[in-house]
């Protein structure tokens, strides 16, 4: 089981929107040195929605190569068509990914039985560990705990990333009596510390992109149940938890990484660079945690 800080890695791009593979490899090295437990490649933060299938798999492959077995790489392979999700998941497995992260099918709003059959079809088609991903605010559907419990019975469905920032949902999931090797991951940085102290196993984090060492320290303490240490580390990131979401992810975090000199300024339409109104506040929050001089 993967535990701790799992960075939802941003995809570096130049000003023309072309992927910067050298910068990508450098980000991977930085995360390994900073204590990040695993990398999600081609999730929402990686701009999976705007890369074509060839680019999508190329980024996963290059991330796997850069990690070189030192930490796991989890590939984002969700789609709103089950056949496409199967193809992406198989391609990610062929590229060497250690696991796949599959967002709930977006836009078409399937019922719970449709979600169950979708995930079961992918799990049966591709022999790779698979993590469910629930983010109703982006997809328009909510993977309910009872459906998670059904899916957890499938041998290669190994976890859930839950991005619904709801304490009742967190308590419900922890109390389901899921298999002991089934992992629960927060997908919401502001509530991740509380979720891990309640029994979650890690955080798939946007904020880890800019402060990987602090996030790794917080997650390690929270998973171990060291509440005071975890909350102290979490408090260091409180401003970032808010400011890196002042516009839709990954707009603020890509701006921050560019300001830190780690990636180019590129982001793909329909996303646009962070509004200048927020620059000073984000810059100040980065300076406060030592991420920017």
TAPE-V527013 format. One line per field, one symbol per residue. ss: DSSP state (@ for helix, = for strand, . for the rest). Layout:
BEGIN
ss->???
END
This chain:
BEGIN
ss->...=====....=.....=.@@@@@@@@@@@@@@...====......@@@..@@@@@@@@@@@@@@@....=====.....@@@@@@@@@@@@@....=====........@@@@@@@@@@@@@@...======.@@@@.....@@@@@@@.....======....@@@@@@@@........====..@@@@@@@@@....====.@@@..@@@@@@@@@@@@...@@@@@@@@@@.@@@@@@.......@@@@@@@@@................@@@@@@@@@@@@@.....
END
